[in-house]
Amino acid sequence: MSVATPSLHGTTVVVIGGSSGMGKGVARSAAALGASVVVTSRSADRLDDAVKQVTDGIPDAVPPRAFVCDLTDDESVNALFGQLERLDHLVITATPGSGGGAFLDTDVEDARGVVDGKLWGSWRAARAGARLMIDGPGASPAERSILFNTGGMAVRPVAGRATISVAFAAVEALTRALAVELAPLRVNALRPGLTDTEMWSSVPDADREAIFSEFARTAPARRVGTPADQGGAATFLMTAPFVTGAVLDVDGGILLI
């Protein structure tokens, strides 16, 4: 019995936050499987380089498109989806911002900013994208998907990061709720672990190396994750037609320790 090779040929994949880090890893993996990729960023300055990097070294890749999109703004999000003729898979890698601080030192407005950026930004994009996937031209909704991005603090909180735990857990709850409400459109989430991305560039080299070394020593996978790891997991979920409402740990097994 032959096993079909996953393919995204003929599909349009939008990666919100695809100009850097894990989002860029997802965009590259989708492009490698033949998708027409759209990447977005809040900053126009980052998009030119991102477009080149998404398909660099990938033979016959469809040239990607890029748009500025601010998930905190309804008009910006609606403008993005208004420019698309088709949408098959939407990946939302919005980050929760700084994460606030200790619970007793964080006022409600600061905490709200973190949750707004992560939960309501994800909600806003999914709502606009779902309409295009359900009513738009092309494949049936059953062949399309929304993919959120969370993190291990959804299930293993860290002191001083309560707002991030709340935001991640809320997005995972949204994942399950939308998998039921939007069916047969599929809705899943990635829960990544420590991943070597540009986000770590602001951390002093010695500190970063110590953190990475300790993670690699502890995690069953014995290494730190890469954007390609997250990209491979994302495209698996895009091409797995019987998976919905799932939260996939892509963390080297660290939550087992």
N, C-alpha and C positions, 0 to 999 in steps of 0.2 A: 504494500500500500504506500503510494507516494505521499509526501507531505508538501503542501503548497508553501512556496516562499512568500513571506509577507510583502505586500506591495501597497503603495499609496499613489500609484500612477493615476492621473486623471482627477485627483482630489485637490482641494484647496485647504491648507492648514494655516491657521492664524495663531501665532505665538505672541501673546501680549507680554512684553518684557523680554522679547527675543533678541535684543541687541547685545546682551552680555550674559555671563554666568550660565546657570542651568538652562535658562531660556534659550540661549544660543545653542547649547548642546541639543536641546529638543529640536530646534529649527534645522540643524545640520542632519540629525538622524532622519527627520521627515524628508528633507531634500534628497538624501541618499536613497530613499525608497521611492523616489519619483514624484513626490508631491510638489505642487506649486505653493511656495511658502510665502507668507506675509508676516513680517516682523514689525513690532511697534516698540516705541520708547517714548518716555516723557520728554526726552531731549533730542532735538533734531540733529545736534552735533554728533551724536553717537551712531546715527543711522547709516551714513555713507560707509564707514568702516565695517559696520555689522553686515551690510548687504554683501560686501566682498568676502567676508569671512564665512558666511553661512554656506556658500557653495564652493569655497576654495578647495581644490583637489578632488572634487566629486565629478567624475566624467558625466557629460550629458545632463547635468542638473538644470532644472528650469530656473531661469534667473529670478531671484526673489524680488518681492516688492516691500516697500517700507513706508510706514505712516507714523506720524506723531499721534500719541493717544495718552490722555491723562485719565486714569480710572476714577479719579475723584470728581470728574466733571461729566454730567449727563450729556451735554452738547458734544463734547469731544468724543465720547464713546459712540453716540449715535452717528456722528459724522464718519467715524471709522467704518461702521457696518453699512452705512449708506453708500459707501464707495465700492463695496464688494458685490460682484454678480453672483457669487456662489460661496458657500462655506460648508465644509465637510467635518472638520475637526477644529475645535477651539481649545487652546491651552492657555491658562491664565496663571502666570507666575508672579503675580503682584506680591511685593514684600510688605511686611507690617511696619516698616520704619525702624526707629531706634529701639523700640521695645520698652520705653519707659524706664522705670527703676523699681526700687523696693516698694511694696504695696503701701506701706504707711507714709511714704514720701511722695507718692504719685497721686495728683488730684484727678478728678473725673475727666476734666477736659483733655489732659495729656493722655490718659488711658483711652479716651474716646477716639483720639486721633489715630492711635495704633489700630484699634478695631475697625474704624471707618476705612482706613487704607486697605486693610486685608479683607475683611468680610464684605463690606458694602461695595468696595471696588470689584471684588469677585462677583458679587450678586449682580451689579450693574452690567458688567460685561456679559455674563452668562444670559441674562434676560434679553439683551439686545441680540446676542448671537443665536440663541435658541429660536427666536422668531424666524431668522433667515434659514436656519437648518430645517425647521419644520415646514415652512411655507415656500422656501426658495427652490430654484430649479436644481435638477441633478438627482442624486441618489435619494432613496427613501430615508426617513429619519432613523430607521433601524440600523443603517450603515454609517451613521454619524455619531459624533461624541463630543462631550465637554470634559475637560480634564483640569482639575484644580491642583494646587500645590500647597502642601502644609509643612509639617515638620514634627520631629520626635517629641517636642514639648507639648504636643496635644495629649500625649499619654504619659509622658514622664516629665513633669514640671521641674523647673530649675528656680531656686530662690532668686528673687529679684526680677523675674520675667513673667509675672502673672498675666500681664496683658497679652503677651505673645501666646501663652498657653490657651487663654480664652479665645483669641482670634483664630488660632489653628483648629481648636476643637469645634468652634462654630462653623468653620468652612467644611469640616468633615461631616457635621450634622447636615449642612446644606447639601453636600454630595448625596447622602442617602435620601434626603427628602426629594431632591430633583430627579433622582433615578426612578422614583415611583411616579412623581407627578408628570414628568416629561416623556415617559415611556411611550414608544420604544426607542426614542433617542437615549443613548447611553451616557451616563455621568459617573465619572470615577475621580479619584485623587491619588497623587503621589505623596508619600511621606518620606522625603529624603533625609539622609543622615549627613554627616560632615562631608562636604564636597569642596574640592580645591578650585575655587573660582576667584575672579577679580575682587570679590568682596573682601578677601583676606589681604589685599595689597596694602591696606592702611595699618596692618598689624606689624610691629617690628619683626624682622626676620627671625631672630632668636626665639621670640615668643611663639610665632607661627610654627616654626619647626618643632618646638617642644609639644605644642598641642597636637600637631599631626602625628608626631612620633608616638605619643601616648595613645592616641586613637588607634593607630595601626597595631600597636602592641596588644591592645585590649579587644578590638573587634574580631570576630571570627574570620572575616575576610582578610584580615592582616594587612589592610591598606586603607588609605583615604579614598573617597569616591571622586569621580571625575564627571564633568558635564556630559561626556559620552555615556556614562552609566545611566544618568537620568534620562538622556535622550533615548537610549535603547528601551528603557522601561516605559517611557511615554508612547513610543511607537508600537510597543507590544499591546498596550491598552487600546490604542486607536484601531488596531487590526484584530482584536479579540472580540468577536461578535457576541459571545455568550457571557461577557464580563461587564457588569454594571452595578453601581452602588458600592464598589470596592475601594478600599484604601490600601495601596500597595507600599509596603516598606521597602525602600531602596537605600539601605543604611549599613550594609556590610554586616548585618546581624547584631549591631550594637545594643539594640533594645532587649536582646536575650541575656545580656550581661548585667 
